[in-house]
Structures are given as structure tokens and as C-alpha cells.
Amino acid sequence: MKHRVFVKNPHLKSHASLVKLKRELAMERLTKWLKFRDEFIDHSIIKHGELKCVYCNKINLLRQVDDTDKDLLRSLATIDHVTPLAKGGDEFDYDNLVIACRPCNEKKGDK
């Protein structure tokens, strides 16, 4: 059974405080990544005129899709790290990033 902590202002050294801090840091990181993703996609459209997968050359990739539509998910533009983060790649380095369709990005994984 998982324990949930509902404390508005937990003591700074408490477990609840640590949980709250980790959640806030995760949200801050996600917000930063989503903003960066939008900027990188805008940059790619300006530079190349379209969103195209660098691996399979699929064109007209979509910026956003309804994640319940499996057909549209195959056309989602994702950002792939050429040198994966797991192997020391830089998360926010434009030179380490390319646009890839979701299937190619998932297939590549951390290779």
C-alpha cells in the first residue's frame, strides 16, 4: 500500500518535505523541457520548412497529437538525442538533437 502525504507546509526536514520538493523539481524540469521542445521544433520548421524524420524521411510530422489515437502517434514529431543521455549526450544541445517520428525514436532507444 502506498502512503500519500497531504501536508500543505511540511517541516523542512520531514519526509513530506522531500516528497514535495522532488515533485516540484520534476515539474520544473518537465516545464523546462516542454518549452525547449517547442523552441527546437520551431527552429527545425524555420530551418527545414517542415517536420521530417531524419531516420525514415517521413514528412509532415505533427507537432502535437491526441495521445489516445495510436495512428496519429506514429506521426508525432519527437526530439531524438543523437548521443543518448544515457551515454553522456547533452539534453539541451542543438547539435545533439534531431527530429524523428515516434516509431523511429522508440526503435533507436539509447543506441
C-alpha positions as CSV (number, residue, x, y, z in Angstrom):
1,M,0.0,0.0,0.0
2,K,1.3,3.4,-1.0
3,H,1.3,6.2,1.6
4,R,0.2,9.6,0.5
5,V,1.2,12.7,2.3
6,F,-1.2,15.6,2.3
7,V,0.7,18.4,4.1
8,K,0.5,21.9,2.9
9,N,3.6,23.2,4.6
10,P,5.7,20.3,5.8
11,H,8.6,20.7,8.2
12,L,11.8,21.3,6.2
13,K,13.5,18.1,7.3
14,S,10.4,15.8,7.0
15,H,9.8,13.1,4.5
16,A,6.7,15.1,3.3
17,S,9.0,18.0,2.5
18,L,11.3,15.8,0.5
19,V,8.4,14.3,-1.5
20,K,7.1,17.8,-2.2
21,L,10.5,19.1,-3.3
22,K,11.0,16.1,-5.6
23,R,7.6,16.7,-7.2
24,E,8.3,20.4,-7.7
25,L,11.7,19.7,-9.2
26,A,10.2,17.2,-11.6
27,M,7.5,19.6,-12.7
28,E,10.1,22.4,-13.1
29,R,12.3,20.1,-15.3
30,L,9.3,19.0,-17.4
31,T,8.2,22.6,-17.9
32,K,11.7,23.5,-19.0
33,W,11.9,20.5,-21.4
34,L,8.5,21.3,-23.0
35,K,9.5,24.9,-23.5
36,F,12.8,23.8,-25.1
37,R,10.9,21.2,-27.2
38,D,8.7,23.9,-28.7
39,E,11.6,26.2,-29.4
40,F,13.6,23.3,-31.1
41,I,10.6,22.3,-33.2
42,D,10.1,26.0,-34.3
43,H,13.8,26.2,-35.1
44,S,13.5,23.0,-37.2
45,I,10.5,24.2,-39.1
46,I,12.2,27.5,-39.9
47,K,15.5,25.8,-40.9
48,H,13.9,22.9,-43.0
49,G,10.4,24.2,-43.8
50,E,8.8,21.1,-42.4
51,L,9.0,18.4,-39.7
52,K,10.7,15.4,-41.2
53,C,12.1,12.3,-39.6
54,V,15.9,12.1,-40.1
55,Y,15.8,8.3,-40.0
56,C,12.9,7.2,-42.3
57,N,12.4,10.5,-44.1
58,K,8.7,10.6,-43.2
59,I,7.4,14.1,-43.8
60,N,4.6,16.2,-42.4
61,L,5.2,15.1,-38.8
62,L,2.7,16.6,-36.3
63,R,3.8,18.9,-33.5
64,Q,1.1,17.6,-31.1
65,V,-1.4,14.7,-31.2
66,D,-4.1,13.2,-29.0
67,D,-2.2,10.5,-27.2
68,T,-5.2,8.2,-27.4
69,D,-5.1,8.0,-31.2
70,K,-2.5,5.3,-32.0
71,D,-2.4,6.1,-35.7
72,L,-1.6,9.8,-35.1
73,L,1.0,8.9,-32.6
74,R,3.1,7.3,-35.4
75,S,3.2,10.8,-37.0
76,L,4.2,12.7,-33.9
77,A,7.4,14.7,-34.2
78,T,9.8,13.8,-31.3
79,I,13.2,15.1,-30.4
80,D,15.9,12.4,-30.5
81,H,19.3,12.8,-28.8
82,V,21.9,11.6,-31.4
83,T,24.2,10.7,-28.5
84,P,21.7,9.4,-25.9
85,L,21.6,11.0,-22.4
86,A,22.4,7.5,-21.0
87,K,25.7,7.7,-22.9
88,G,26.6,11.2,-21.9
89,G,24.7,13.2,-24.5
90,D,23.7,16.8,-23.7
91,E,20.0,17.2,-23.1
92,F,19.7,20.7,-24.5
93,D,22.5,20.9,-27.1
94,Y,21.0,21.7,-30.6
95,D,23.9,19.8,-32.2
96,N,22.9,16.6,-30.3
97,L,19.3,16.8,-31.4
98,V,17.3,15.8,-34.4
99,I,13.6,15.5,-35.3
100,A,12.4,11.8,-35.5
101,C,9.0,10.2,-35.8
102,R,7.9,8.5,-32.7
103,P,8.4,4.9,-34.0
104,C,12.0,5.6,-35.1
105,N,12.8,7.4,-31.8
106,E,11.4,4.4,-29.8
107,K,13.2,1.9,-32.0
108,K,16.5,3.7,-31.6
109,G,16.2,3.9,-27.8
110,D,19.5,4.6,-26.2
111,K,21.6,3.2,-29.1
